[in-house]
Amino acid sequence: VDIRLIAATNRNLRQFVEEGKFREDLFFRLDVVNINLPPLRERTDDIPLLCGHFLKEFNRKHGKNVEGLTPDAIAILSSYPWPGNVRELRNTIEKMVVMAHGNRLIARDIPHPIRERARGSQASGGPAAGSGVSAHDSLAEVERKMILNALKRNDGNITKAAAELGISRRTLHRKIKRYRESGLLDSNSASQRAESQQPS
């Protein structure tokens, strides 16, 4: 029989083998090609992308038309430690989509326990929204950093960044222009290329 076996674990199997808690012969049968994936809390830049993916999935599944998440909602989700990793995030987005009343998921759509723990993590100095957003930032600063991060991840492509953030291209262009005029975005930032693009 020609099969391919894929196994996943969140335990250190090699250590378990040494401690006699896992069969050595089975370990070496499985130990062929290893992919070490850090926990979600260590790769928060993936959270907006995963949220967008799950949003599309559950819009189709539940017949909803939720367009995206607001930057403050993304900031809260990104500051939560996700002990259940991607599976927990997926279940959370499904709950939010099912219960959503508007066309965009906002902070109060996030389940209360996750909101509270995320805010506790922020209060203790934990990260929020991945690269450089902290609990001491204003909502405008959170949004600015979310926009910059999205633009960097998409090589300055304003259309792709807007899709990742769950807002329209025109809205993103307007926000970039406003932050640029207020001096919160400089010409050397990742938004420079995006700024030169005209909204459709």
N, C-alpha and C positions, 0 to 999 in steps of 0.2 A: 504494500500500500504506500503510495507516494503522498506524504503529508508534510506540512510545515507547522511546527509547534511554536507558539508565542506565549511566553509566560511573563507575568508582572508581579512585583512584590515591593513593599515598602520597608522590607527588613534586610539586614546585612546577612545574606545566606552564607557567605564564606565564614563569617564569625560563628554562625549557627553550626556549621560543619565542625569547626574547631571545638565547639562546646558540646558536640554530640547531640545537637537538637535537630539536625537535618541530615538526611542520608547523603554520604559523600558520593556514591555512585550516581545518584540522581542529580546532584549538583553539577557534576562534570558532564552529564548528558545535556543539561540545560545551558551550561556555560560555553556557548559558542560565539555568538555575536551579542555584545552588550550595548544597550543604549541607556545611559544614565541621564535621567530627566530630573532636574532640580524641582523641589516643591513649588507650587504656584506662588507662594509668598516670596520666593526668591527671584521670580521673573514677572514682576507686576506689569511690565511693559506689554506682556501678552494679554492682559485682562481686557483692554478695550477691543482687541481683535477677537478674542473668544466671545465676548458679549455680543458683538455684531454677528458672529456666526450663529450663536444660539438664538439670537433674536429672529433671524430669518427662519431658522428651523421651527421655532414655536409659533411664529406668525402663520406658517403654512399648516402646522398641526392643529392649531386651535381657531383658524379662520380669523385671525386678528390682523390689524394693520398698524402696529406700533412702529414708528419710523426710526427711533433711536433712543439713546440715553443722554441726559443732560450732563455737562462736565462735573457738576457737584455729585451726581449719582455715581459716575465713574470714579471720582476721587474717594468716595466712601467705600465702594467695592474694592478699590485698590489698596486701601489701608487695612482691610480685614485679613487676618492671617490664613484663612481657608484651610483649616485642618483636614477637610475632606477633599482638598485639591480640586481638580477640574470637575469631577463628578458633583461636588457640592455647589460649585459655581453654576453648572448647567441646571441643576435642580432649582437653584435660586432664581435664575433668569426665567425658567418656566413658570414659577409661582408669580413672578412679577408681571409676566405677559398675561397670564390668565386673569389676574386681579386688576390689571391696568384699566383706568377709566379715561385717560387721555391718549393722545397719539405719540406721546414721548414718556419714557420712564424717568421719573424724578426721584429725589432722595426719599420722599415719604413712601414711595412704592417698595423700597427695600424692606425686607422683613425686620421687625423691631430688634430681635436679638443680634442680628448682624450689624444693624446701625449702631446699637449701643456698644458692642465690642469694638467696632471700628473706631468709634469716637474715643473709647478708652485707650486704644492703641495709639491714636493721634496725640492724646493728652500726655502719654508717657514718652512722647518723642519718636514714635514709630513712623514709618514712611506712609505717605498717602499719594496715590496716583503715580507711583513709579518713580520717575526720575526727578527728584528735587522738590516735590510738593510736601509741605508740612502742615501741621495743625494750626500753625500761627499765621498761615496765609489767609488773606481775604478771599472771598469767592471770585473776585476779578483776577487775583493772582493765580488761584487754582485754574481758572479757565485759561489764562494766558499760558501757563505751563503745559496744560493739556494740549493746547493748540500747537505749541512749539514741539512737543514730543511727537504729536501725530505728523507734523510736517517733516520732522527729521526721519521718522520711520518710513515715510513715503517719498523721501528724496525731494521734498519741496513741492510735490504734486498736490495742488490744492483740491482737485476733484477727489482723489483717493483719500486725502486727509479728512475731507468733509464727510465722505462715506463712513470712514472709521469712527468719526465723532458722532455720527447720527444726525448731522445737520445738512442743510442744503449748501451747495457751492457758493451761492450768492450770500448766504448768511455768514459763512466762514470768511469770505472776502471782506464783508462789512466789518466783522470783528477784528480782523487783521489790520484793516485801515484805521479803525478807532484806536487800537492799541499802539499802532505806529505813530499816529498823531499825538497821542498822550505821552509819547516817549518810552513806553513800556516794551516796544519792540525796536531793535536797532537794525541798521542796514546790513550788518554782518551775520544776522541770525538766519536760521533755516527758512524764515518766511520771506527772505529777499526774493527768491525765484518765484514763489507763489504770489508775491505782491505785484509782480509784473504781469500776471495773468488777469485778464478781464473776466468778470462774472458773466455766465451765460444767461 
